[in-house]
């Protein structure tokens, strides 16, 4: 686990308590947990463009607890990286609570991934299979609550929905009774991938809860975010691919502005972002502003210096 300020790095913006943000009556704009992508450099970028709350990529709690190498590679933060939620994949209450205790000085809370539909995660007992195990979710939440005594430290869950929405509502009610701080709902079942998002289901879930609910799924612009917020009655919206394509989306930009691309270059170089990640983010950001021929050339670049030369030559950055 790495920190720009070493062991003294404590979240300096705890005053930006997510719970208070959700009760403000304003749209809370959230960067989703994205494997490989929602790391410190990208979180730093989207925070410059009106993102209110960021999640780390999903981290396997068992590996995080048992391996110093895993901690150093999977979780990097700094003083400005707030408010921050660390998302864990877990199926063991003790291991999850151990992981939560490790990160609690550096984050505002943890989130339990109950929504990942990937086969490997489901096979390991992580992700979306947990929506069918409400007792295990309850035990994990309780254990974290018992082991982490930091005031205001949140414990949330991110879920998908069941075909029978009554089961999802029941799961959410049980989670709320156990002490979950808020729930993020991706409005698809574990089997659905590109089908339309069931925003009506998210609305029903929200109507049955007294804790905050975040809507998630297929949001590609600030206008869409505001629309989903209004039609679902939720307290915030969470975006993944929309932010990858346009990290300035929450600030109202329809496509990635050149200043945002330049900001990414500065941030990525300052934080030592690996080349593959640095390049991949730029490919996502420039998707809408480059021609097919330009994409072929840009995607084939193989060094940081070549990328900077390309951006300077083509966009005057």
N, C-alpha and C positions, 0 to 999 in steps of 0.2 A: 504494500500500500504506500503510495507516494504522495507527498504534499510539498508544495513550494515553501511552506513555513514549518516543515517537520512536525514534531509532536505538539507544538503550540498552536497549530492551525485549528481553531475552533470556528464554526460557522459564525461569521460576524454580522449576519443579517437575520438573526432569529426573530427580530422584530417583524420581519416579513413572514410571520407564521402562516403556513398554508391554510390552516383552519380559519383564521381571521380573514384571509383573502377570499375564501369560499363564501363567507358570510357577509361580504362587502356589498353584494348586490350587483357587482360588476362581473363581466365575463373574465374568468381566469383562463389564461392561455398556457397550455402545457405541452412541453416537448416529450414525446413518448420514449419509453425504453426501446432502443434499437441495437441489436447485436452488431458489434463492430463500429457502429456509427455515433451513438449518442454519448461519446466520450468527452473528456474535459474540453478539448479544443472546440468541438462543435457546440457544446453547451455554452461556452464563452461567446461564440458567434451569435447564436440565436438570442441570448440575453441582451445583446446590443440592439436587437430589433424586436423589442416588446414582448418577448417570451417571459412569462411570470414565474414558471415553475418547471424544473428539469428533472428527468429521471436518468439514472445510469443505464447502460445496457444490462440485460439480465445476467446475473452472476450466480453460479451454482454454489449454494451455501456450503455444502460438504467440502468442496475443493477449497473454498475461501478460508474455511476454518482450519483445515489440515495443512495447507501449503502456503509458506511465505511467498514463494514464487507466484502463486495464483493471486495473492493479495497485491503484490507489487505490480502485476501486469493488468489486473482487472479493475483496480480502483485507484484513480488518481484525482486529486482535487487541489484547490487552493482557496485563499480567503474570499475571493470574489464569487466562488461557485455556490451561491445560495439564492433562494432556498433550493435544497437538493434532496431528492428521494432516491435511495439505493434499492433497486429491485433484485430480489433473490428468487431463484428456483429452489424449492425445498419440499421435502416430504417427511421431515423429521423435526419435531418441535424443539428438541434440545439443540440440534445443530443450527437451526434457524436463530434461536435466541442467542447462541454463542456468536454467530455472525453479526447479529444486531448490536450486541455489546461492543464488538470491535469497531463498528462504524459510527456508533452513536455520537462520539465527540465531533464528528466531521460532517454530519448530515442532519436534516430536520426529521427524517423518518425512514422507515423501510416499507417496501411493498412486496406482497407475495404474488408471484406470477401464477394465476389460475386461468390463464387464457391462451398460452402458447399452444397452437394446434400441431406443431411439428411432431413427426412420428418418434424421433429419438427422445424428445421430452416426455411424451405420453408414456413411452416404454419404460422410462426411468421413474415414473410416478410423479412427474412434474407437470406444470402447465395446465391445459384445459381439462385433464382427467380429474383435477381437484374439484371441479364444479359438481362432481358426483360423489364427493367425499366431504360433506359439510362438517362432520365430526372432527376430521383431521385438520381442516382449516380452523375450526374453533380451538382445537388444542394448540396449534401453532401460534395463533393470535394470543391466547391466554399465557403461553410460556414467555413470549416476548414481553408482554405487559408485566409479568411477574419479575422478569430478570432485568429489564431496563427501566430504571426509575427516573430518568432524565425528564423533567417537566416539559410538557408539550411535544415530546417525541411521538410521532405518528406511526400507526400501523395500518396500512391500507391493503386492499386487494384489487387486482385487475382480472376481470372475468370475461368469458363469452356467455352467450345465452343458451338455454335448452330449447328443444323443439316445443316442449310444454313449458310455457313461460311461468306457470304457477310454481314449477320447481325452482326457477331462477329467483323468483320473488321470495320463496321460502328460504333459499340459501342466503340471500341478502339480509333478510330479517334475522336469521340466526347469527350471521356475521355481525350485524349491528348490535345485537344483544350481548355479544361476546366482547365488544369494545373496539370494533374496527372504526377507524377515524373517518374514512370515506371509501367509496367504491368507484372504480372506473369500469365502465361497461362497453366492451366492443360489441356492437350490435349485429353479430353473426353467430351462428352455431359453430362448433368445433369442425364440422364437416364442410362448412361454406368457406369459399375463398374469394371469389370475385362477384358473387351475387350482391344485389343491392343491400345496403345496411338497413336493419330493422329499427329505424329511429322511433317508431311507434312503441316498440318493446322497451326501449330505453326510457321513454316517457312514462310508461306504466310502472316500471321499476322505481323511477324517481318519485312518483306519486305515492308509493308504498313505503318510502323511507323518510326518516327525519334527519339522517346524516347527509353530508354532501355527496353528490353523484357527478361523475365526469363522463361525458359522452365521447366515444371514440369510433372512428371508422370513415374512411373516404372523404376527408375534409381537405380541400386543395387551395382554399383562399380565405382571407379574412371574412369576406362576405358570406361564404359557406359556413364558416365557424359561427358567425353571429346568427345565421339562419337556424343552424342545428341547435344552438343554445336556446333560441326562442321556442322552437317547436317541441323540444324535449323538456323544457323547464329545468334543465340541469344547472349545476353551479359552475361548470367549466367545460372546456373541450380539449381533447388530447389529439395531437397530430403527429404522424410519423412520416410517411412518404411525401406528403405535401411540403414538409419542412426540408426534407432532403433536396427536393427539386427547387425550393425557394426559401432559404433560411430567413429571408426578410418578410415572409408571408404575413406574420402577425402585425407587422408595422404598416400593412395595407398595400404592399407592392404586389402587382399582378405577376411579375416575373423577377428573377434575381437581378437586382441593380448591380452595375459594375463596381460601385463602392463596396458592396457586400462581398464580391469576389476578392477585391483587394484586401478587405478586412480579414477574409479567410486566409489569404496568403500570409499576412502579418502574424495572425494568431497561431497558425499551424507551424510556421517557422520558429516563432518564439517558444512554443511548447514542445518542439521536437517531434511533431507528428510523423509517423513512419510514411515513407513515400507512397506506398500503395493506397493508404487511407487518404492522404493528401490529394492524390490524383483522382481517386474514386469520387470523393466529395465534389470536386470541380466538374467531373463528368456529369454528375446529377444536376448541379447548379446551372450548367451551361446548355442543358438539353434543349431548352426552348429558344435559346438565342444564337444557336449555331446551325449552319446548313449541314446536310449529310456529308459533303466533302470535308468541311471543317471538322466535323466529328471524327472522321477517319484519321485525319492528321493529328488532331489533339489526343485522341485516345491511344495513339501509337507512341506518344512521347514517353521517354524512359528515364528522365532525370528532372530534378527540381529546377535546375538552371534552364533546361529546355522549356519547361512550362512557363517560367517567368519571362523568358525571351519571347515565347509565343504570345503571351498575354500583352506584353509591351508592344509587339509589332502589330497585333491585330486590333487591340482595343485601346491603345494609348495609355494603358495602366502604368 
